[in-house]
């Protein structure tokens, strides 16, 4: 008969393996910042996962080498930790490879984690382990999406702004220069909703592009 201590150790190892992408079978994520809360939205990066909870807060777990868990530290976490410093309730998340962005109920966007290519949109290339405000959004956002090292937001007026890695023109501004603040995507308007972002390019569901 397996002892309770052994079972507890096995469970701990499974959670660690899930957090670090080492398990092929699903395991239940429990504990930490999820206790007493319900997950309403979720997204995953390269080796981290974040969830919007029913109270508008955010919990993240996994690899944290670039601060992508947003809890003010850079230590890996095998159980969910609360993101600190959010400026309001969150309605949506977008996780890039090693950064995370949150759309707030107010229409503002905050990001945290790796900022090597300016993907946090705060006009710097300094990585952050707590949420930082996006500088330069041309209006309130209604949707966000993240690629490998870049991020895009759909504004309420249907325009799209992107920031971060632009080596392959994924920001859509007609250049191949990285941008650390949002730039408008050329020839896009009346965008309805963001549907996907590949590693280096976003995809949108578009109303008009003339």
N, C-alpha and C positions, 0 to 999 in steps of 0.2 A: 504494500500500500504506500503510495507516495505521500510524504509528509506535507503539512500545510506550508512549511517553510520552503520546501522544494517547489511546490506549486506556485508560491508567490514569486520565487526566483524565475521560474519559467515564464510567468506572466510579464514580469519586468523585462526580461530579455526580448519577448515578442513585441512589447511596446517600443523598446529601443530599436529593434529591427525595423518596425514599421516607420518610425520617425526617420531612420537613416536609409530607407528604401532598400532593405535587405530581405524582405519577405514577399513571396509571390502570392500568398493568400491573404485576403482581407482580415484584419484584426480590429476589434472595437477600440476606438480612442476614448479614453475616460480620464477623469480626474482633473486636477489643476483648475484652470479657469473655466472649464466646462461644467463643473459641479453646479447643479440646480438651474442650468440654462439649456436652451434649445438652439441648435444650429439652424440658421435660416439661409445661409449662403456659404460657399466654400470655394477656394481656389488653391492651386499648388504650384510652386516653383520647381527649381531643379532638385533641391533636397530639403524643402520646407513647405509647410502647409499652413494656411490661415483660414479662419472661419468667422463670419459675422454671426453674432449671437442675438437672441430675441430681445435683448435690451439695448441693442445698437452698439454694443462693445465688440471688440475683436480679440480673438485668441489665436496664437500661433505656436507651432512646435516644429522640431527638426534641427537642421543645421543653421548656425547663427554666426558664422565667421565674419559676415559683413554687416551684422546688425539687422538682418531681414526679419527677425521675430519682433522687433520694435519694443522690446521690454527694457531698454536702457542698458543692456549688457551684450556681450559677444560670446556667451557660452551656449553650446548646444543644449537643447531641451527635449527630453523624451516624453514629457507630458505638456499639455497646453499651458502657455503663460499669457497673461493679459498684456495687450499692447497699451503702453502708457503715453499720455500726452496728446491723445486725439481731441480735436477741438469741437466735437459734437458727435451725435449718433451717426453710425455708418450704415449705408444702404447697399453698398456693393464693394467688391474687392477685385484687384487685378494683381497677380503675382508674376513677376518676371523670373529670370534665372535665379538671381540673388537679391532682388528687391521686391517690395510690395507697395501697392498704392491703394488708398481707400477713398471712395466717394462718400462725402458726408451728406446728410439730409439737407443741408443748406446749399448744396451745389458746389461747395469747395472741394478741393482734392488735397490730400496729404500723402506723402510717400516716405519710405524709410528703407535702409539697406545699402547695397552697393551703389555707388554713384560715379564709378570710373568714367562713364560716358555721358554723365549729366542726366541720367535717367530718373533722378528724383525731381528734376525741374525747379530747383531752388537757386539757379544761377551760379552753382559751384560744382566742383567735382569731388567734394568731400563726402565720404560715406557717413550715414547717420544710423544710430541704433534706437532712435525715437522718431516719431513722425515729424516731418518738416513740411511747411506750407509750400505749395506751388506758386512761383512768382511769374506773373504774366498771362494768366488765363484771361481771355477776352470776354468772359461772361461765365455764368453758372453752368456747371456740367450736368449732364443727365446720364452719362455712361462713360466707363473707362475700360481700357484693355491694355495688356502689357505683352510685349514680345520678349526676346532674350534679354536685351539691354536697352529697350526703349519703351515708351509709354504713350498712349493716345487717349484723348478725351473728346467726347461728343458734347458740344455746347447746346444749350436749350434752343438756340436759333438755327440749329442744324449744321453749323460749321464744325470742323474737326481741327484740333490742335495736337501736335505731337512733340516729343522731346527725347533726347538721349542719343544712342548710337545711330549714325546716319551713313555708315560706310557704304551701304548698298542703296542709298536713297530712300530708306524705309520711312523717313519723316514726311516725304511727299512735298517738300518745299522747293524742289528744283535744284538742290545742292547735294553734296555728299559730305558735308561737314557736320560733326556732332553738334548738338544744341543742348545747352543746359537750362534753357527756359522754353516754354511752349512757342511753337511756330505754327502758322496756319497751313493746312494742307491745300495745295493749289487745286483749283477747278473742282472743288467739292462743296456742295451746299444741299440743304434739305436732307441731311442724313438722318435716318430714322433710328437705327440702333446698330451698335457694334456687334458683330456676330463671331469674330474670331481674330486671333493674332498668331501668325506663325513665328518661328524663332526670330526672324528678321523683317517681317512685314505684317502690318495689320490688315484686317479685312473688314469692310463695312457694308451694311445694307443701305443703299443710296436711293434718295428720291430723285435728285437731278444732279448732273455733273457738267451742265453746259455753262 
